[in-house]
Amino acid sequence: MSQTPPFRRSLITTALLLSSASVAGIAMADSTLRGYITDASGAPLAGARVTVAGTPQSGFTDHTGRFTIRNVDGTDVELSVTYVGYEEKRKRIDPTSDNAENLLIILGRQGQQMEEVLVVSQRIAMNDALNRYRAADGISKFVSADDIGQFVDQNVAENLQRLPGISITRDQGEGRFVSVRGVGAGLSNVTINGMRIGTPEDGSRAVPLDIIPSGSVDLLEINKVPTPDMPGDAVGGTVDVRSGSPFARRGDDSFNFDYRAELSYNELGEETNPAGGLNFSNVFSIAGGLDNLGVAVGANYQRREFESDNLETEYDYVEVGGVERLAPIEVQQRKYFVDRERLGANLNLEYRPDDDNRYFVDALFSRFTDEEVRQRSIFVLEDGELVSFDGSRGRYEGIAEDGFRRRIRNRTKEQDTFAISFRGEHLRNDWTFDYQVGHSITRESVPDEYEGRFEKTGDPLDADFVMGNGKLTTTFFNAGVPDTSHRMNTGYVLDRVVVEPIEVDDDDTNFSFNAERANAFGNANLTLKAGVDARMKKKDSDVDEFELRDVPDLGLEQFTSNSPGYGLGDLGPGISASRFLDFFFSNRDQFRERPQDVDENRQLRLGQDFVADENVYAGYVMATLDLGLWRVITGVRIEHTDYSADGNQIEVDADGNVAVARRSVGNDYNNVLPALHIRYEPREDVVARAAYTKTVSRPSFSDISPRFEIDRDDFDIETGNPDLDPFESDNFDLLLDWYPGNNALVSLGIFYKDVDNFSADFTTPGEGPFQDFQVTRPMNFGNAEILGLEANVELGMELLNPALSGFLIGANATFLDTEFDFAERPGETFRLPGAVHRNANLYLGYESGPLSLRISYSERGKYLEDIGADPNFDIWVADSTQLDVVASYRLTEAFNLRLEASNLTDDPLELYQGSKGNTFQFEEYGLTYSVGLTGRF
């Protein structure tokens, strides 16, 4: 006998409850107050609090400035409207009058007259974020578009790093992925205008937020604790990237035009780069209505040409004097020349045929192009004999000539994201219905990755090395005489050309429907809500790597170019990537696959390929109960996951022969995700929140799909693990907020996560034909725990002393204590990989007349990146600090001059292996300055 799935039974029950609630509420006859709260320009104020004076009845405005208060008794009541940074407004209303459901209340900013022109400023941005934060049912933080304009940040990821509980990982000095509360970026959910999107990364679930320029964004929200009507795949949290509403910027007329134009200069690359953005919005009258169609269009562009210097060292156990010591075995010098372009565009349509119905079309396109040239020198020290080592100084002798390698690589990566959605919202008395249908297409294309690999000829060399000061220094000798031939292009001949084109397709289709019933069961304080949603994803990853080792007799010296700047040592002369590629394509028939490489190339071509399909169907029921000073939200969400993937795996027969075999895997499972949120306001200036939630996160596609990657140059193998289980987390939160003034917040919170099936990469020695390789494979470690403390202060300093009017200060800090046990290393307790145990931000702002200044400082503690076979092989990312400054001066209403300086601490990226003295990677990026104009017409 077939059974109804749990999530379907839940929805049937919910429908019956809502129907009963509707019947029970028919007899209700009390009045309803509805309306909008705006500022003097007509811009809606989200998060404004509307209270019926002398009663506990109150509500907050939504993102459109709309509020609803039901079951209001009497014929003469007084409404109180408060909004951080604005004067309180009181208004007497007859709830039984015809206009009681079409109110318009206009607020004026503190200390200013109603007729004054709106001035975009740091204070307005801070107030907007504070009001949205206070009104949120969950535990959320916000960054508004005005705030983005004041930070020295190039993309969405770097704007979010300013918030408590948030840390970012960087690529070439730019923020890329966002980690929420100590868990990896792949364990958080990213949406655009409420719609989940895919990722162009080949196997990850983490969405790279550097592909979205700040100019495409009006608001960023981090939801750290979901309510049942939100997706449950958020062990970390949810990042919602929102475009602006055309109704959100209103003035004397409905036309708005914003622009931004700037030039930036990178100190290391010595290049000047352009950036700019245009945003247009207007409101039109159609179909007999008045100002009922809003249109917003935006476009932005940014180009950055820059350089970075990199030094990497690998360590392993090496025998010296009959004893194995951990010593450096390989050194790499890397020079990057990077040309990045970001192009973004957005279209937002909003149709309001009347006050009870709204329709939305949101579209966003982003193209991220990354052209990179990398020159690399490799010194394989272990190709010689370690004859002495005292822990910091040592000597290798007889390093074979082919242990010295020089390489030049050219690669262009293009990542496109297109997302479009249709939404609707409808009010029917005490019912609210909303729905959304959306589709996102994300693509990554790397059509032209080519690397020429050259090896040295001539005599073996000896090497003295010194460890310390964050870098390994080496001096080479030939027959006891200092030798620099390893740095020269002369004497190097072509060994092979490696070609690695990549194509990744990620298609995501979303659907959701929600129904909400106020006055449920005749109870004015009870609201029921239920809904369903579905997400259908298909991901196709094709990495077509192969090596051409039948090559012409070709010396590197003919591709010599000017020596590049390199601040971490002597890199020697440059190598021209363009001249090498010209030769390669002009003589393509001379570059061939050797017969003995056919099997290995087959492994390279097929190993990383997979096609995965994942469908997630969800349903939920949620109840909201208001009891005077208390609000309780509870409910349950049920998610059903159906996953399948086709890929490849390595098979080794009894004779040690290696073959590639197809493998198909599949899995389906259910997750029941209960939630309880409690909000308590003992005073108007104090809000306490507590929550219990259960969330889930699914393993990355590369981790759970049958796949492998073999690097025979570095003797590394990475494989998937289709037997991985999804993460499940029980989350507990307690948060206390104090609003000591109209422009101030002091917040302190603690949280705890108990994560089951936590997985991370684990590296072990290979076996059989791969016994000389290090094999990395994701594994479930069992239980992991995260205990965290978040503190946040934001205030206008006139609260401390009126003489400090114009100054703003904000500071936040997050402290984590994480741990889990791993059976393969008994007796040890680990930090969670990627979990930053200390993270802090500080900013000081000043505004007076036309002048605005802001200094921002960020500090991130060290974190564990990868777990090795023993503590000496664990990889750590070192502490990091960043200091940014922005200044602007308003020349006229339409012209603002902006000056920015970022990374004033010239902070490098530093990784180390095992202990701080064993630098694994050291990379410098230099300072960046910019000058520009912004304005509004």
N, C-alpha and C positions, 0 to 999 in steps of 0.2 A: 504493500500500500504506500503510495507516494505521500510525502509530507510537504506542507507549505514551508518554504525557507523562513528562518527566524526573522529576517528583516521585513519580509512581506507580511507575516503575522502581526508584527509591530505596527505597520502602516494601517492595516485593516482595523486594528484596535483603536488606533489614533483617530481614524476617520469617524468611527462610531462615537468616540468621546467628543470630538468637535461638533458633530451633529447634535448630540445631546446638549452640548453647551449652547448651541444656537437656539434650540427650542426653549431652554431654560431662560435665555436672555431676552425673549421676545417682549416680556412684560415690562422691561426696564423703560423708564420714562424720563430719567434725569437728563439734564442738558449736557452738551458737549461743546468745548471751546477748541477751536482750531485757528491756526494762523501762521504768520511768518515773522521772524525777527531778522532785521537787517541793520546795517550801519547807515550813516548819513548818505553814502553814495549809492545805496540800494544793494550792496553786496550782502548775501546771506551770511548769518553768523551761526556756524555749527557748534553745538555744545552749550548754547545759552540755556540757563535754567529758568523755567517759568513755574511760579508757585502761586496757588490760590492763598492769599494772605490769611493767616489765622487758622489754616488747615494743613494737614500733612499731604494734601494733593499737590503733586508737582510732576514735571517732566522736563526732558531736554530736547532741544531742537536737533533734527537730523542734519545730514550733510547739505541739505538744501535750505536750511533755516526753518523748516516746518516743525510745528509742535501740535500735539493733541492731548487734551485733558478731558477725560470722560466723567460722567456722573457728578456734575457740579450742581449743588443745590442752591436755591434762592434766586432772586431777581436782581440782586445788586452785590457783586463781589469785586474785590480788588486783586488785580494781578500784579505780582512782583517779578521783574525780569532782571537777572544778574548775569554778567559776563565778565570774566577776568580782563581788567584793563579798561573797562567801560563803566560809566555812571549807571547806578541802579535806576530802572524806570518803573514807575507804578502807574497803573491805569485801571479805572473803574469800568466794569463791564456788566451788562445785563445778559446772563447766559441764555435767556429765552428770546432775545432779540434776533432779528434776521441776520445781522452781521456777526453774530457770535462765532460762526464757523468760517469767517473770512477776515480775520483780524490782521492788521499790519502794525507792528510796533518797532519804532526806530530808536536805536541807542546812539548815544554820543560818547566819544572817548573821554576818559578822565582828564580834566583840566583843559578841555578844548570845547569850542562852540560847535553846535550841530552843523552850521553851514561851512565849516572848514573843509578844504579839499583833503581827501585821503592821501596820506604819505606812506608808502611802503617802507617798513623799517624793521630792525631787529626786534623791537618791542612788540610790534603787531604780530610778527611771526611767532614769538615766544607765547603770546597770549592765545593765539589760535591753537597751538599745540597743547597748552595747558587746559583750555576749555574742552577740546576733544577728549583729552585724557580723562578729565573728571567725569564726563558724560558716559564714557564707555562702560558697558556691562562687564566685559572681560578685563584682563590686565594687559593694557596696550600702551604703546608709546608712538608719538607722531613727529614727523618733520614736514613742515609746510614748504611750499615753493619759495616763499620769501626767505625762509631759513636757508634753503639750498643756495640761493643767490648770495648769502652772506658768508657761507663757508668756502674755503679754498679747495673745493672738491670737484673732481673731473667726472664722476659718475655716481650712480645710485649707491653702490657698495660703500664708497668713501663717505657719503652723507650719513649712512646708518651707523658708522663706527662711533659717532658722537653720543650714542644712546647707551644707557646703562644695560649691562648684560650682553652687549654686542661686541664681537671682535671680528676682524676680517683677515683673510689671507691675500697676499699680493702676488702679482705677476709683473715682472719688470718694473717694480716700484709702484704699480697701480693696484688699488683695491679691486678684488675680483669676486671672491666668495664671502658670504656672511655666515658666521657661526652665532647661534643664539643659545645663551646659557650653557656653554661648554660642550655642546654636541656638534658634530660635523655639519657642514653646509648641506649635505645630501639628506639630512634628517629633518630639514625644515621645508616648508611649502612656500612656493612663490606664485602669486597671482597678479594679473594685470586687470584692473577694474573688476576685481572679484572673480576672475576666470583663471583657472590654473593653466599654466603653459608648460611646454616642453623645454628641453635643453639641447643646444647643439653639440655639447660634449659627447665624445664617442660612447662612453659607457656609464656616465654618471647621472644621478638625479639632481645634482646641484646645478642651479641656474647661475651662470656667470653674469653678475649684475653690472660688470663693466661694459657690457654691450649696449646698455641703455644710458644715453647721456642725460644729465640732469635737466636739460632743456625740454625733454619730452614729458616731464613729470610735474604734477601740481601738488601731490601729497604722497607721503610714504607712511605706512602704518606697519608697526611690528606688533603682532598679537602673540603674546607669550603663553596665554592660557585660553584655549578655545572653549566656546560654549557648544552645546550639542548640534546647533545649526551650522557649524563650521566643519570643514574637512578634518578628519581625525588623523591624517598622516602628517603629524606635526609634533614629534618628540621634542624638537627644539622650539618651533613656533611657526608663524606664518608671516611672510612679507607680502604686503599688498601695495602694488605700484599703481597709482591712480592718475589719470589724466584730468585736466580741469574741466569743470562744467561751464558751458557758455553763459549760464545764468549767474555764475559766481562772481563775475566782475562787471558791476553795473555802475554807471556814473550819471551825469546829466543826460547823456544819451547812451544807447546800448552798445555803441561801437567802441571796441578796445583794440589797440595795437601795441604790442610790446616787442622790443628788440634787444639784442645783445651782440656786441662785436668786440673782439679782443685779439691781441697778439701775445704769445707766450714765448719765453726763452729758457731753454734748458742749459744749465751751466756745463754739464759734462759733454753733451753733444754739440754745443755751440750753434744751435739752430733756432730760428724764429718761426713760430707756427701760428696759423690763424684758427679762430673759432668764432661761431656766430649762431644766432637763433632768431627766429621770427615767430610770433604768436598773434593770431587774429581771432576775435570773437565778435559776434553780433547776434541780435535777437530780431526776428522777423514776425510779421503777422500773416497767417495763412488760414484758409478755410473759414473765413469769417471771424476768427479769433483775434485777440490783441496780444502782441508780444508772446506768442505761444510756441515759436520754433527757435531754438538756439543752435547756433553753429559755431564751433571752435576748430581752428586749423592751426597746426604748428609744424615748423620744420627747423632743424638745427644741424650744424656741421662742426666737426672738430678734427684737426689734424695735429699730430705730435710726431716729430722726428727727434729721436733722442738716442743716446748710447748708454750702455752699462758695462761695467768691468766685473769679471767673475773669476774666482779662484776656488777650485774644488780639490779636496784630498780624501782619499779612501784609506782606511786602516784595516789591518788584519793581523793575526798571530803569525809571526815569523821566527824561525829558530835562529838564535845567535848565541854562540858559546855553549851549545847544548841545552839552552833554555828557550822556551817560546815566549816572545814578548810581543805586545801590541805595538805595531810600528806602522808608519805610512808605507803604502805599497804602490800608490799611483797619485800623480799630481796632474791637474788639468788647468790650463789658463784659457779663459774664454772672453772673447770680445763680441758684444752684440751691437748691431746697428739696426734700429727699429724705426719703422714708419707706420704709424697707426692712424686710421681714419674711422670716425664714427659719423654716421648719417642717420638721422631719426626724423620721423614724421608721424603726426597723429591727427585724426579726424574724430570729432565728437559731435553727434547730433542728439538733440533732446527735444521731444515734442510733448507739449502739455495742452491737450485739447480742452481740459478743464482741471479743476483743483483735485479731482479724484483719480485721474488717469495720467500716466507718464510712460513714454516710450523712449528708449535709448539705443543708439548705435555707436559703438566705440571701436575704433580701429587704430592700431599702432604698428608701425614698421620701423625696424632698426637693422642697420647693416654695420658690422664691425669688421674692418679689414686690417690685417696685421701682416706686414711684409718685413721679414727678418733675415738678416745676413749674420751668420755666426762664423767667426774665425776661432779655431781651437788648436791648442798645442797640448799633447799628451806625453807624459814621461812615465813609463811603466817601470818603476824602481825595482819591483820584485822580479824583473827579468835579469837582475843581477843577484849578487850574494850580499846579505847583510853581515858585515864583518864586525861592526861595533855599534852599540846603542846604550846610552845611559839614562834613557827616559825622556830626554829633550834633544840630545844631539846624537847623530849617528852617521854611518858611512856605508854606502853600497858600492861594490866593485864589480866590474865586468858586465854592465848593463848592455845587453845585446842591441845592435844597431836598429833592429826593427821594433825595439821598445820605445823608440822616439817617433812620434807621429804628428803630422800637421794636417788640418782638415779645413775645408771651406764648405759651408752649407748655405743654400738659398731656399727660402720657403715663404709662400704667400698663403695665408689662411683667411678665409672669408666666412663669417657667421651671420646668417640672416634670421631674423625673427619677425613673423607677421602674425598678429592676433586680431581677431574680429569677433564681436559679440553683439547679440541683440537681447535687450532686457525690457521688461515691462513691470510696472507697479500699479496696483489698482486698489482703491479704497471702496468698500461697500458696507456702509454703516459701521458695525463693529468688526468687520472682516478686513483683512489686508492680504492680498495675493501678490506674489512676485515670482518671476521666472526668468531664466537666462539660457540661451543657446549660444555656444561659442566654439570656435575652432582656432587652433594655433598651428603654425607650420614653422619649424626651426630646422635650419640646414647648416651644416659645416662642410666646406669644400676646401681641400688642400690639393690643388691640381699639379703643383710644380715644386715639390720638395726633392731637391737633389743635393747630395753631399759627395764631394770628391775627397777620398782618403789617401793620403800620401805617407810613405814610410821612409825613414832615413837609411842611407847606405854609408859605408865607411867603417871606422873602427868602433869597438865597444868603448863606453865611457864609464868613469867612476863618478860618484856623487856624494858630497857632504850635505847634510840637511840639519836645520835647526827649527824646532817647534816652539810656538809661543807668539804672544802679541796678536792672536787672531789669525795668523797666517803662517804657512810653512815656507821657509826660504831654502833654496837649493843652490849649490855651486857645483859645476861639473868640471871634470878633469880628464885629460887624455895623456897617459903616461906621466902623471904627476903635474902636468902643466894645465892651468885654467883654460877651459875650452868653451867657446860659444857657438860652435858649428850646429848644435842642436836647435838654435834659434833661427838660423838662416834658411832661406828657401832652397839655396843651392845644396845639392846632395840628397834631396828628397825626390822620390819617384812615385808615380801613381800605382796604388795597390788595387783599388776598386772604386766603383761609383755605386752609391746606395740611393735607390729611388723609392719614395714612400708617398704615393698619392692616397688621400683619404676622402671618403664621402660618407656623411652621416645624415640620415633623415629621421626626424622625430615629428610625428603627427599626433595631435591631441584634440579630441572632440569632447565637449562638456555639455551637460544638460542639468538643470536644476529647477525645481518647483517647490514653493513654500506657501503655506496657508497659515494665517495667524488669526486667532479669535479672541478679542477682548471681551470682558464681562462674562467669562466662561462660567457656566452653571449659575448665572444670575449673581455672580460675585464680582463686584466692580474692581476688586484688587487682584483678580486672577486672569492671566492671559495664557492661552494654550497656543502652541505652534507646532506644526509638523511639516515634514517635507521629504523629498527624495532627490537624489542626484546620481548621475552616472558619468564616468570618465572612461573613454576608450582610447588607448594609446598604442601606437605601433612605432617601434624603433628599429632602424636598419643601419648597421655599422659595417662599413667595407673599408678595410685597411689593406691596400694592395702593395705591400713592401716586397722588394726583391733587390738582389745584388748582382752587378755586372763585374765579373772579375777577370774576364778575358779582355784586357785593355791594351792600348798602344803604349809603347815605351815613351813615357811622358814625364819630363822633369818639372818640378814646381816653380823653378826660377823664372820661367817665361810668363807667369801670372803675377809676378811681384808688383806691388803698388807701394805707395807711401806708408811709412810706419804709422799705425794708428796710436792715438793716445791711450795709455794703459797705466792706471795709477797703482796697480798691484804688483809691479815688477817690469821686466823687459820682455815684451811679446815678440820682438824682432820685427822684420818688415811685414807689410800688409800683403794680403792675397786678394786679388781682384775676382770677386764672384762673377761679375758680368763677363769678363774675358774667358774665365773657365767654362761658363755655360755656352758662350758663343762657340768655343772649340768643340764642346761636347755635341751640340746640335749640328754643327757643320760636318762632323765626322762620326755621326751616330752609328754608322754601319761597322765601325771599328770597336764598338763597345758591346760585348756579347756575354751571354751566360755560358760558363764552363759546363761541360757534361757532368762533372762530378758535383756540381752545385745544384742540379735540378731538384733533388729531394729537399735540400735545405731551403731553397727558394719557395718550394711548394708549402713548406711549413710557415715561412714568413708571409706568403700571400694569403693563406687561409686561416692562420691561427687566431687572428683577432676579429674575424668576421662573425657576426651573428645577426639574427632577426628575432625580435621579441615582441610579443603581443601581451598587453595587460589591460584587463577590464575590471573596473572597480564600481560596484553598485552599492548605494548607501541609502538608508532611511533613518529618520530620527523622530522623536517626540520630545517636546520641551515645555516646561511650565514655568511661568514667572509669577511670583506672588509678592505683592507689596503690602507690608505690615507696618505702617507708620514710618519709623526710622529705618526699618529693615527692608531689604529686597532679597528674595531667595530665587535663584534660577537652578532648576534641576531637570534632568532628563537622561536619555540614553540614545546613543547612536550605534547602529549596526552596519558594518561594512563587510561586503563579500568581495574577495579578490580571486580572479581567475588569470593565471599566468602561464604562458608557454614560450619556449624559445628553441630555435634551431641554431646549432653552431658546430664547432669542431673540438676534438680533443686529441692528445698524443697517446698512442698505444705503442708499447714496447713488447716484442715477442720474446720467446725463450732464448733466442740467439742474440738478443740485444739490438735487433733491427727496429728502427723508429718509423712509424707510419702515422698519417693523419686520418682520423675516422670521424664521420659525421655522427652527431648525437643530438637527439631531441629530448627536451625535458618539459615537465609541466607540473603545476601545483594549483590547488585552490583551497581557500580557507576563509573562515569567518572571524571577525573581531567584534566583541561587544564592548562598547566604550561609554561607561556611565560618567556623569559629571554633576558636580554640585558647586554653585557659586553663592556666596553670601556677602552682601554689602550692607554696611551699618554706618549711619551718619548721626552720631550722638550730638553733634553741634554743626552749625553751618560751615565751620572752617575745618572740620575733621571728617575724613572718610576712611573707614576700615574695610578691607576686603579679605576674604578667605575663600579658598577653592580646593576641591579635589577633582582631578580629571584623570582619565586614562586615554593614552594616545598610542599610535602605532606608526612605525616607519618601515618601509620595505627596503630590502638591500638594493644597492645600485645594480644596474643592468649588467655591467661588466663583472660584478662580483657573483651574480646569481646565474649568469649564462655560461654555457659550455664554450670556453675560449682559452687561448694561451698566447703568450708572447715570449719569443726566445731572442735574447740578445747575446750572440756568440762573441761579440767584441768584449763585453763586460762580464760575460759568464753569468747572466741573470735570466731567470724564467719567472714570469707571472702567469698565474692561472686563475680561472673562475672556480666557483664552488656552488653548483646547483642545489646542494643540500642545505644551504643556509636558511635559517628561520628568520622571520621578520622581527624587528625590535618591538617590544611592548614596554610601555613606561607608565607607572603609577606616579602621579605628580601632586604635590601638596604645596600650597602657596598661602602666605600670610603677608599682608601689605597694609601699612598705615601711612596716610597722607595728611599733612597739615598745611593749610593755606593761611599763613599768618598775615597776609595782606592781599590787596587786589592784584598784585603783580608778583606773587611769590608762591612757591611750593617747596615743602620739605618732606621727603619721602624715605621710608625705610621698609625694606621687605626681606623676607627669608623664603627660600624655596628648597624643596627636596624632590629628587627624581630617583625612583627605583626602577632600573632598566633591566628587563630580561632579554636574553638572547643577544646581548651586545656582541658585535663582531668588529674585528680589526684585522689588518694584514699581519701575518706572521711569517718570518723568513727562517728557513732551515736549509742545511746542505742537501744537495741533490743525491740521487742514487743511480746505479746502473750506468748507462751511457752518459748521464748528466751528473756524474759524481763530482765534477769540478765546478758545478754551477751552484748558485744560491737560488733557491726556489721560494717565491713569495706567494702566499695563498690566503684569502680571507677565511677566518674561522670564527664560529660563535664561541665567546669566552664564558658565557653564563651570565651571572648577575653583575651589574655595575651600579654604583651609587654616586649621586651628585648632590652635594649640599652647598647652597649658595646664599650670599648676603648681598643685597643691592641697596645702595644709598644714593640719593639724588637731591640736589638743592638748586633752585632757580629763583632768582628774585631781582626786582628793581631795587637798587641800593638806596633809593630815597626812603625805603622802609627803615633803614638803619640810621640815616641822617639826611634831613632835607637838603643839606649842602651837596650831597652826592647824587642829586637828581641828574638823570642822563646816563648814569652808569648801570650796567647789567652784569650779573655774574651767574655762572652756572658751573656746577661741579658734580660729577658722579663717579662712583667706584663700585666695582663688582669683585667679590672674593669667592673663590670656589674651593671646595675640598672634594676631590673625586677619587674613586678607587675601584678596582676590580681585581679578581684573582684569575690566574691562567694556569691550567693544569700542566702545560708543557714547561713552565718554570715554577715549580712548587716552592713554597716558602716565601715568595715575593708578592708584593702588592704594587699595583701599577696605577699611575694616573691614566685617565682616559685619553687616548690619542686625540689631539686637536683641542683639548680643554685648556683654556687659559686661566690660570689660578688667580691672576691679579690683572685687572683692567681698569684704567682710570682716564677721565677726561676733565679738562678745565677750560673755560673760556671767560674772557673779560671783554665786555662791549662798552662802547661809549657813543652817545648820539647827542649832538647839540646843533640846532639850526641845520645847515646843509651838510655838516660833517658827520660821518659814521666810521667808527674804528672797531676792529674785533681781532683779538688774539686768541688762538685755539691751540691747546696742547693735548696730545694723546699719549698714553703710556700703556704698553702691553707687556705682560710678563711672559716668561718662557713657557713652552708647551712641548709635549711629547708628540713627535711626528710619526715615527715607525718603531715597532718592537722587533728586536733582533733575537738571535739565538741565546745571547746572554747580555748583561747590562752594557758590556763594551761595544755592542753593535746596535744599541738603541740610538735613534736619531732624534735630536732635540732642536727646536727653533729658539734662538736666543731672544732676550728681552729687546724691545723696540720702543723708541720715542719719536714723536713728530711734533714740530712746531710750525704753525701757519699763521699768517697775518693778512688781513684784508682791510683796505681803507677806501672809502668812497666819498665823493664830494658832489652835492647836487648843484649843478650849474643853472639849470632851469628845470621846470617840471618834466620836460621831455629829454633832458640830457644829464646823466650822472657819470662822472669820471671815476673809474675803479682801478685800484692798484692792488696786486696780490703777490704774495711770496709764500711758497710752500716748501716743506722739508728743510726748514732752516737749520735743523740739527744735523743735516746730511747723514741721516741714519741709514746704515747698510742693512741688508738682509744677511743674517748669520745663522748657520746651522752647525751643530757639532755632533760628533759621534762618541757616545759614552760619557765623556767628561768635557768640561769647557775648554781645556787645552787642545783638544783634538778637533780643530776646525774642519768641518766637512764641506761647507760652502760659505763663501764670502762674496757678496755682490754689492756694488756701489752704483748709485743713480744720479747723485748730484742734486743741486737746488734748481727750482723752477720759479721764474718770475713772469708776471703778465700785467698788461695794461689794457683797459678797454672802456667802452661806453655802453651804458644801459639806459633804457628810458621807456616811456609810455606815452602814447597819443590817444 
